């Protein structure tokens, strides 16, 4: 018999639904919980996590499903559960306090608050019982209760002191020097990444090892700007190690969250939409920079996974897949030798197991005991081309045989109990995937990928866009809700800008302009930079601005790229003025640790490249117009922004793009031939109908090759 449901049963979040039958008397975030805390004179126990978080599941099973712990919680605290993906503002706020208190953070994030929301104690995972130097939930609840009832003033004083310290720290950084970052920060970030680079295994740092694709995007731009081959080499070696490692799902494709070791071998098995989007973007750009089809295949493999497993019937994208199934992390993804032999015929089974490192006793060991598990994580110790020579096979023949085996194993795996799919549609994460698809569609000349980006964009604009260009953050089970935050505006605007430059429908550019203006209006600070929450959002203890690029780029970093790109596409000066204010506000943060802001520096690198703008004027359906566009799209030109100015049927016809980009009014075809109007570093050149001449103008004076 299923336990009685608590208040979370009516919530739309899959994470909150996971806790809806806990014996804990959970409340969702809201006034009801805080009113009860005041009425019963209890502190709030705020627990923040997300549906695919492994240690969130562990803590739930150990403590929140335990009747004794639940009873102790009912007696001592008011328990509030929050999905960090639904409320990134709350997560960011209380993670800031946790890091200030403990020097670290993570999920589950557990914070004790006064009834007015001020934190006085924080931590991450707590076991049920104390041991091995770690405080357990039972002891922690008892200690907090004792402090709250017998030493209240000290607790409140501690909370006030914490709040004042965090506020002072943030205000001091915001009041720092206001010079715009420049080449010195680009150089420093490159040097920091080079120092952290793992030459043996690819990637940066040791274990655990995260994809951090915005580091790769930055290094690619620096390769284009400076011509330094070592920047490109770090990117390609890292992508190669990731693609061949266990961190890449060799059977079902797509990328797991991170590697628990330095070798990209044993993954933490959850899969996040944002990792797929950003890594596919890095692979796409690596293909353009090198011409190596391996990176095109990698991007396509990621898109295949997203299309199969993370795309809803309406074309929007789901948030994540869990690491756990049947209560075991990774069970869905690993294989025994006998399981593989049951699916593949003799020679094909032997070939697959040899190439993908499958061992009879399992190819990885239990972390605690060091004993073989019997399970295997498929991985490629060597590239397919290298293995083919040793097998006496051609690379194409070997790849074809392995692909047939992969498809058979995938079909067999689909019959297993699947991990939970978190089917929330988040505006910000969808914006990232739209940007990735649009970039790849024009790089690969792929109308299907462009169609996926258009379908998702059209759905979001229909369901998540409110009057006055305001956005909602989350859609699930038909309910669009939660006030949009900075990332929603910045990431969706980015996706729309990439989509415009792929399909050249000015409606997408117009929507990006409207979103950017709403973003500045409701999130902007006169001192520069953008707040995470809007000016009419829920009042929290602090209204924060974040610049650091963590697992995903910060909203401010993406906003900088959006604002500078919009200035170049439209010529509207206000966008550059706001971008300059943002850059000066970010300056003190970037100066302290440049490699922590690599996506912000992507935008800066593009501007210092120097940036260039190209208007293609001609019939959108004509071969010569297409030839000019393809010449641009087949090269690695991240510093170039592209506008299409359709030729009017009558001499006085003005296409829609002229209203958005008035400078295109007089950028016309050359008679009956399409023409490219190239402007670089503020200097415009005579139009040319010749793709090679256009590229020469863009490459003039560049130290690096455009590749491919």
C-alpha positions in Angstrom: 0.0 0.0 0.0 1.4 3.4 -1.0 2.1 5.8 1.8 -0.3 8.7 2.3 0.6 11.7 0.1 1.8 15.0 1.5 1.4 18.5 0.0 3.8 17.9 -2.8 1.4 15.7 -4.6 -0.2 18.7 -6.3 3.1 20.1 -7.5 4.2 19.8 -11.2 7.9 19.3 -10.5 9.1 15.6 -11.0 11.5 16.2 -8.1 8.8 17.3 -5.7 6.6 14.5 -6.9 9.4 12.1 -6.0 8.9 13.2 -2.4 5.2 13.4 -2.4 4.8 10.1 -0.5 7.5 10.7 2.1 6.3 10.6 5.7 7.9 14.0 6.0 5.4 16.8 6.2 6.8 18.6 3.2 5.7 22.1 2.1 6.5 23.7 -1.3 8.2 27.1 -1.1 5.6 29.7 -0.2 4.0 31.8 2.4 2.0 28.9 3.9 5.2 27.3 5.1 6.7 30.5 6.5 3.4 31.4 8.2 3.4 28.0 9.9 7.0 28.5 11.0 6.1 31.8 12.6 3.0 30.4 14.2 4.7 27.3 15.7 8.0 29.2 16.4 10.1 26.7 14.4 12.9 27.1 12.0 12.6 26.2 8.4 14.4 23.1 7.0 14.9 24.0 3.3 16.0 21.1 1.1 16.9 21.9 -2.5 17.7 19.3 -5.2 16.7 18.0 -8.6 15.1 14.9 -9.9 18.2 13.3 -11.4 20.5 14.0 -8.4 22.0 10.7 -7.1 22.8 11.9 -3.6 19.4 13.5 -3.4 17.9 10.0 -3.9 20.3 8.6 -1.3 19.3 11.1 1.3 15.6 10.6 0.6 15.9 6.9 1.0 18.0 7.1 4.2 16.2 9.9 6.0 13.1 11.3 4.3 11.5 7.9 3.9 12.3 7.0 7.5 9.3 7.3 9.9 11.5 8.2 12.9 13.4 11.0 11.1 10.1 12.3 9.6 8.6 12.4 13.1 11.6 14.3 14.5 11.3 16.7 11.6 7.6 17.3 12.3 8.4 18.0 15.9 11.4 20.4 15.3 11.1 22.1 11.9 8.9 23.1 9.1 10.2 21.2 6.1 10.3 22.9 2.6 11.3 21.2 -0.6 12.5 23.1 -3.7 13.4 21.9 -7.2 16.5 23.9 -8.0 15.7 23.7 -11.7 12.3 25.3 -11.1 13.7 27.9 -8.8 17.3 28.7 -9.7 17.0 32.0 -7.9 16.4 30.3 -4.6 19.1 27.7 -5.3 21.6 30.4 -6.2 20.8 32.5 -3.1 21.1 29.7 -0.6 24.0 28.1 -2.3 25.9 31.4 -1.9 25.2 31.1 1.9 26.2 27.5 2.0 29.5 28.2 0.3 30.1 31.2 2.6 29.5 29.0 5.7 31.2 25.8 4.6 33.5 26.7 1.7 31.8 24.2 -0.6 28.4 23.4 -2.1 26.5 20.9 -4.0 23.2 19.0 -4.0 21.2 18.1 -2.1 21.5 21.5 -0.5 20.1 21.6 3.0 19.7 24.9 4.9 18.1 25.8 8.2 16.4 29.2 8.1 14.8 31.5 10.6 11.0 32.0 9.9 11.9 35.2 8.0 14.2 33.2 5.6 17.6 34.0 7.0 20.0 31.0 6.9 21.9 30.1 10.0 23.2 26.6 9.1 23.9 24.9 5.8 25.3 21.7 4.3 24.9 19.2 1.5 24.3 15.5 2.0 23.7 14.3 5.6 23.5 10.6 6.4 20.8 9.4 8.7 23.1 8.7 11.5 26.4 10.3 12.6 29.6 8.5 11.8 33.1 8.8 10.3 33.3 12.5 11.2 30.0 13.3 9.4 27.0 14.6 11.4 23.8 12.7 10.7 20.3 14.0 10.3 19.0 12.7 13.6 21.8 14.4 15.6 21.6 17.6 13.4 17.9 18.0 14.0 18.4 17.6 17.7 21.2 20.1 17.9 19.3 22.7 15.8 16.3 22.2 18.0 18.3 22.7 21.2 20.0 25.8 19.8 16.7 27.2 18.6 14.9 26.7 21.9 17.6 27.4 24.4 19.9 29.9 22.6 17.6 31.7 20.2 19.3 35.1 20.2 22.7 33.5 19.3 21.1 31.7 16.4 19.3 34.9 15.1 22.5 36.9 15.6 24.5 34.3 13.7 21.9 34.5 10.8 22.1 38.3 10.7 25.9 38.2 10.8 26.0 35.7 7.9 23.6 37.8 5.8 25.5 41.0 6.5 28.8 39.3 5.6 27.5 37.9 2.3 25.9 41.2 1.4 29.1 43.1 2.1 31.2 40.7 0.1 28.9 41.1 -2.9 28.7 44.9 -2.6 32.5 45.2 -2.3 33.0 43.2 -5.5 30.4 45.2 -7.4 32.0 48.4 -6.3 35.4 47.4 -7.7 37.3 48.8 -10.6 35.1 49.4 -13.7 37.6 49.0 -16.6 36.4 46.7 -19.3 38.2 43.4 -19.5 40.5 43.1 -22.5 43.3 41.1 -24.1 45.1 40.7 -20.8 42.2 38.7 -19.4 42.0 36.6 -22.6 45.7 35.8 -22.2 45.4 35.1 -18.5 42.4 32.7 -19.1 44.3 30.8 -21.8 47.4 30.5 -19.5 45.2 29.2 -16.6 43.5 26.6 -18.8 46.9 25.5 -20.2 48.2 25.1 -16.7 45.2 23.0 -15.7 45.2 21.0 -18.9 45.6 17.2 -18.5 47.9 16.4 -21.5 47.7 12.7 -20.8 43.9 12.4 -20.7 42.4 15.6 -22.1 40.3 18.0 -20.1 41.2 20.2 -17.3 42.2 19.2 -13.8 42.0 15.7 -12.3 39.1 13.7 -10.9 36.2 14.3 -11.0 36.4 15.6 -14.6 33.6 17.7 -16.1 33.0 18.4 -19.8 33.1 22.3 -19.3 32.4 22.8 -23.0 32.5 26.6 -22.6 36.2 26.3 -22.0 36.5 24.6 -25.4 34.4 27.2 -27.1 36.7 29.9 -25.6 39.9 28.1 -26.8 38.4 27.7 -30.2 37.7 31.5 -30.5 41.2 32.2 -29.2 42.6 29.9 -31.9 40.7 31.9 -34.5 41.8 35.2 -33.0 45.4 34.5 -32.5 46.3 31.5 -34.7 47.8 29.6 -31.8 47.6 25.9 -32.6 48.0 24.8 -29.0 44.6 26.2 -28.2 43.0 24.0 -30.9 45.1 21.0 -29.8 43.6 21.2 -26.3 40.1 21.2 -27.7 40.5 18.3 -30.1 42.3 16.1 -27.6 39.6 16.8 -25.0 36.8 16.1 -27.4 38.5 12.9 -28.5 39.0 11.6 -25.0 35.4 12.4 -24.1 33.9 10.8 -27.2 35.9 7.6 -26.7 35.4 7.4 -22.9 32.8 5.9 -20.7 31.5 9.4 -20.1 30.0 9.2 -23.6 27.2 6.6 -23.8 28.7 4.4 -26.5 25.4 2.5 -27.0 22.7 5.1 -26.7 24.9 8.2 -27.5 24.8 11.4 -25.6 27.0 12.6 -22.7 26.8 11.6 -19.1 27.2 14.3 -16.5 30.9 13.9 -15.6 33.7 11.4 -15.1 34.5 10.2 -11.6 38.1 9.6 -12.6 40.6 11.6 -14.6 40.4 9.3 -17.6 36.8 10.0 -18.7 36.1 6.3 -18.0 33.6 5.8 -15.1 30.8 8.3 -15.4 28.2 9.8 -13.1 25.5 8.4 -15.2 22.8 11.2 -15.3 22.4 13.0 -18.6 21.6 16.7 -18.7 20.1 18.7 -21.6 22.6 21.5 -21.1 25.6 19.2 -21.4 24.3 17.8 -24.7 23.7 21.3 -26.1 27.0 22.9 -25.1 29.1 19.8 -26.0 27.4 19.5 -29.4 28.1 23.2 -29.9 31.8 22.7 -29.1 32.0 19.7 -31.5 30.3 21.6 -34.3 32.8 24.5 -33.9 35.7 22.1 -33.8 34.5 20.6 -37.1 34.5 24.1 -38.6 37.9 24.9 -37.2 39.5 21.7 -38.4 37.4 20.2 -41.2 37.6 16.8 -39.3 34.4 14.9 -39.9 34.8 13.1 -36.5 33.5 16.2 -34.7 30.6 16.5 -37.0 29.7 12.9 -36.2 30.1 13.6 -32.5 27.6 16.5 -32.7 25.2 14.4 -34.8 25.4 11.5 -32.3 24.5 13.9 -29.5 21.6 15.3 -31.5 20.4 11.8 -32.2 20.2 11.0 -28.5 18.4 14.3 -27.7 15.9 13.7 -30.5 15.2 10.1 -29.4 15.1 10.5 -25.6 14.8 14.2 -24.6 12.4 15.6 -27.2 8.7 15.9 -26.5 5.9 15.4 -29.0 5.7 19.2 -29.5 9.3 19.5 -30.3 10.5 21.1 -27.0 13.3 19.5 -25.0 13.1 17.7 -21.7 15.6 18.6 -18.9 17.4 15.4 -18.0 17.6 11.6 -17.4 18.4 10.1 -14.1 21.6 8.2 -13.2 19.6 5.5 -11.3 17.2 2.8 -12.3 15.8 0.1 -10.1 17.6 1.9 -7.3 21.0 1.4 -8.7 23.2 4.0 -10.4 24.2 3.1 -13.9 22.3 -0.2 -14.0 20.6 0.8 -17.3 23.9 1.5 -19.0 26.3 -1.3 -18.0 26.8 -4.7 -19.6 28.1 -8.2 -18.6 29.8 -10.3 -21.2 26.9 -12.8 -21.2 24.4 -10.0 -21.9 26.4 -8.9 -25.0 26.8 -12.4 -26.3 23.0 -12.9 -25.9 22.4 -10.1 -28.3 25.3 -10.3 -30.8 26.4 -13.3 -32.9 29.8 -15.0 -32.1 32.2 -13.1 -34.3 30.4 -9.8 -34.0 30.2 -10.2 -30.2 33.9 -10.9 -30.0 34.8 -7.9 -32.2 32.5 -5.5 -30.3 33.9 -6.7 -26.9 37.5 -6.4 -28.0 37.0 -2.9 -29.5 35.0 -1.5 -26.6 37.0 -3.0 -23.7 34.5 -5.5 -22.5 36.1 -7.9 -19.9 34.7 -11.2 -18.6 34.9 -10.0 -15.0 33.9 -6.5 -15.7 36.1 -3.6 -16.7 35.7 -1.4 -13.6 35.9 -2.0 -9.9 33.8 -1.1 -6.9 34.9 2.2 -5.5 34.7 1.1 -1.9 36.1 -2.5 -2.1 38.2 -2.4 -5.2 36.7 -5.7 -6.4 35.6 -6.3 -10.0 31.8 -5.7 -10.4 31.2 -8.1 -13.3 29.8 -5.1 -15.2 31.3 -3.3 -18.1 31.2 0.3 -19.3 31.8 0.3 -23.1 34.6 2.6 -24.1 37.1 3.0 -27.0 40.7 2.7 -25.8 41.8 3.7 -29.3 40.1 5.5 -32.2 38.3 3.3 -34.7 40.8 4.0 -37.5 43.7 2.8 -35.3 41.9 -0.4 -34.3 40.9 -1.1 -37.9 44.5 -1.4 -39.0 45.2 -3.9 -36.2 42.2 -6.0 -37.2 43.1 -6.0 -40.9 39.9 -4.1 -41.7 39.2 -0.9 -43.4 38.0 1.9 -41.1 34.7 2.2 -42.9 34.1 -1.6 -42.8 34.9 -1.7 -39.1 32.7 1.3 -38.3 29.8 -0.2 -40.2 30.0 -3.5 -38.3 30.3 -1.8 -35.0 27.3 0.4 -35.8 25.1 -2.6 -36.6 26.1 -4.1 -33.2 25.4 -0.8 -31.5 22.0 -0.7 -32.9 21.2 -4.3 -31.8 22.5 -3.6 -28.3 20.5 -0.4 -28.1 17.3 -2.2 -29.1 18.0 -4.7 -26.3 18.8 -2.0 -23.8 15.5 -0.2 -24.5 13.7 -3.2 -23.0 15.3 -2.6 -19.6 13.8 -0.5 -16.9 14.6 3.1 -17.9 15.9 5.8 -15.6 13.5 8.6 -14.9 13.2 11.3 -17.5 12.6 14.7 -16.0 10.2 16.0 -18.6 10.1 19.6 -17.4 10.5 22.0 -20.3 12.7 24.8 -19.1 13.0 28.0 -21.3 16.6 28.6 -20.6 17.8 25.1 -21.3 15.7 24.9 -24.4 17.3 28.1 -25.6 20.8 26.4 -25.3 19.6 23.4 -27.4 18.0 25.7 -30.0 21.3 27.6 -30.3 23.2 24.3 -30.7 20.9 22.9 -33.3 20.9 26.2 -35.3 24.7 26.4 -35.3 25.0 22.8 -36.5 22.2 23.2 -39.1 24.1 25.9 -40.9 27.6 24.3 -40.4 26.3 21.0 -41.8 23.8 22.5 -44.3 21.1 20.4 -42.6 17.5 21.4 -43.0 16.3 18.8 -40.6 18.3 20.2 -37.7 17.1 23.7 -38.6 13.6 22.4 -38.5 14.0 21.0 -35.0 15.3 24.3 -33.8 12.4 26.1 -35.5 9.8 23.8 -34.0 11.2 24.2 -30.5 11.4 28.0 -30.8 7.9 28.3 -32.2 6.5 26.2 -29.3 8.3 28.2 -26.7 7.2 31.5 -28.2 3.6 30.2 -28.2 3.6 28.7 -24.7 6.2 30.6 -22.6 6.0 34.2 -24.0 3.7 36.6 -22.2 2.6 40.1 -23.3 5.4 42.8 -23.2 7.9 40.1 -24.1 7.9 38.6 -20.6 8.8 34.9 -20.2 7.8 32.0 -18.0 10.4 29.5 -16.9 8.9 26.1 -16.6 6.3 24.0 -18.5 5.1 20.6 -17.4 1.8 18.7 -17.7 0.4 21.6 -19.7 1.1 24.2 -17.0 3.4 27.1 -17.9 4.5 28.8 -14.6 7.3 30.4 -12.6 8.4 33.9 -13.4 11.2 33.9 -16.0 14.7 34.7 -14.8 17.7 36.2 -16.5 18.9 32.9 -18.0 15.5 32.4 -19.7 15.7 35.7 -21.5 19.4 35.5 -22.4 19.5 31.9 -23.4 16.3 32.0 -25.5 17.5 35.2 -27.2 20.8 33.5 -28.0 18.9 30.6 -29.5 16.8 32.9 -31.6 19.8 34.8 -32.8 21.5 31.6 -33.9 18.3 30.5 -35.6 17.9 33.8 -37.4 21.4 33.5 -38.8 20.6 30.0 -40.0 17.1 30.4 -41.6 17.1 34.2 -42.0 13.5 34.6 -40.9 13.4 38.2 -39.5 10.6 37.2 -37.1 13.2 35.4 -35.0 15.5 38.4 -34.9 12.6 40.6 -33.9 11.7 38.3 -31.0 15.4 38.3 -29.9 15.4 42.1 -30.0 12.2 42.3 -27.9 13.5 39.8 -25.4 16.8 41.6 -25.0 15.0 44.9 -24.4 12.7 43.3 -21.8 15.8 41.7 -20.2 17.6 45.1 -19.9 14.4 46.8 -18.7 13.5 44.3 -15.9 16.9 42.8 -14.9 19.3 45.7 -15.6 21.3 47.6 -13.0 22.2 51.2 -13.6 25.7 50.3 -12.3 26.0 47.7 -15.0 25.3 44.0 -15.2 22.0 42.1 -14.9 20.3 40.7 -11.8 19.3 37.0 -11.8 15.7 38.0 -10.9 13.4 40.7 -12.4 12.5 43.9 -10.7 8.9 42.7 -10.2 9.9 39.2 -9.0 9.6 37.7 -5.5 11.4 39.7 -2.9 14.3 37.6 -1.5 17.0 38.3 1.0 19.4 39.4 -1.7 18.9 40.3 -5.4 22.0 38.8 -6.9 24.1 39.2 -10.0 26.1 36.2 -11.1 29.0 36.3 -13.6 30.8 33.0 -13.0 30.4 30.3 -15.7 29.8 27.1 -13.7 28.3 24.0 -15.3 26.5 26.3 -17.7 27.4 29.8 -18.7 26.0 32.6 -16.5 23.1 34.7 -17.7 25.4 37.7 -17.7 27.9 35.9 -19.9 25.3 34.9 -22.4 23.6 38.3 -22.2 27.0 40.0 -23.2 27.1 37.8 -26.3 23.5 38.5 -27.1 23.8 42.3 -26.7 27.0 42.6 -28.7 25.6 40.4 -31.5 22.3 42.4 -31.6 24.3 45.6 -31.9 26.1 44.1 -34.9 23.0 42.7 -36.5 20.8 45.7 -36.0 23.1 48.7 -35.5 21.1 49.8 -32.4 23.6 51.7 -30.2 21.7 51.0 -27.0 22.7 47.3 -27.1 26.4 48.1 -27.2 26.1 50.7 -24.4 24.4 48.1 -22.2 27.1 45.5 -23.2 29.8 47.9 -22.2 28.2 48.6 -18.8 27.9 44.8 -18.3 31.6 44.3 -19.2 32.7 46.9 -16.8 30.6 45.4 -14.0 32.0 42.0 -14.7 35.6 43.3 -14.8 36.4 42.9 -11.1 35.1 39.4 -11.0 36.9 38.3 -14.2 40.2 39.8 -13.1 40.3 37.6 -10.0 40.1 34.2 -11.9 39.7 34.7 -15.7 39.3 31.0 -16.6 36.2 30.9 -14.4 34.5 33.2 -16.9 35.3 31.6 -20.2 31.9 32.1 -21.8 32.0 35.8 -21.0 35.4 35.8 -22.6 34.0 34.0 -25.7 32.0 37.2 -26.4 35.0 39.4 -25.6 37.3 37.4 -27.9 34.8 37.7 -30.8 34.7 41.5 -30.3 38.5 41.8 -30.2 39.0 39.5 -33.1 38.0 42.1 -34.5 34.3 41.4 -35.1 32.9 41.6 -38.6 29.4 41.9 -40.1 28.3 40.6 -43.5 25.0 41.5 -45.2 24.1 39.2 -48.0 21.8 40.9 -50.5 19.9 38.8 -53.0 17.0 36.5 -53.7 16.9 34.1 -50.7 16.1 31.1 -53.0 18.7 31.9 -55.7 21.9 29.8 -56.1 24.2 32.7 -55.9 22.7 33.9 -52.6 23.1 30.4 -51.2 26.7 30.2 -52.5 27.6 33.3 -50.5 25.9 32.0 -47.3 27.5 28.5 -47.7 30.9 30.1 -48.1 30.5 31.7 -44.7 28.8 28.8 -43.0 31.5 26.3 -44.0 34.3 28.3 -42.4 35.1 28.9 -38.7 34.2 32.5 -38.4 32.8 33.0 -34.9 33.5 36.8 -35.1 31.2 37.2 -38.1 27.5 38.2 -37.7 25.4 37.7 -40.8 22.2 39.4 -42.1 20.2 38.5 -45.2 18.7 41.5 -47.1 16.2 40.0 -49.6 15.9 41.7 -52.9 12.6 43.5 -53.3 10.4 42.6 -56.2 9.8 46.3 -56.9 12.5 49.1 -56.6 10.8 50.7 -53.6 10.0 47.5 -51.8 11.6 47.3 -48.3 11.9 43.8 -46.7 11.1 43.4 -43.0 14.8 43.2 -42.1 15.2 47.0 -42.9 13.0 47.9 -40.0 15.2 45.8 -37.7 18.5 46.7 -39.3 18.2 50.1 -41.0 21.7 50.0 -42.3 20.6 47.3 -44.8 18.3 49.7 -46.6 21.0 50.6 -49.2 22.9 47.3 -49.1 21.6 45.9 -52.4 22.4 43.2 -54.9 24.8 44.1 -57.7 22.3 44.2 -60.6 20.8 40.7 -60.9 23.6 39.1 -58.8 23.7 38.5 -55.1 26.3 40.6 -53.3 28.1 40.4 -49.9 28.6 43.7 -48.0 31.5 43.2 -45.6 32.3 45.5 -42.7 35.2 44.7 -40.4 36.5 46.7 -37.4 34.2 49.5 -38.3 35.3 49.8 -41.9 33.0 48.7 -44.8 34.3 47.5 -48.1 32.7 47.6 -51.6 30.2 44.8 -52.2 31.3 41.7 -54.0 29.4 38.9 -55.6 32.4 36.6 -55.3 32.5 34.2 -52.3 36.3 33.9 -52.4 36.7 37.7 -52.4 34.3 38.0 -49.5 36.3 35.5 -47.4 39.5 37.3 -48.3 38.1 40.5 -46.8 37.2 38.6 -43.6 40.6 36.9 -43.4 42.6 40.0 -44.1 45.3 40.4 -41.4 44.1 37.4 -39.5 46.9 35.3 -37.8 45.0 32.0 -37.8 43.4 29.9 -40.5 39.6 29.6 -40.7 39.9 25.8 -41.1 37.7 23.4 -43.0 
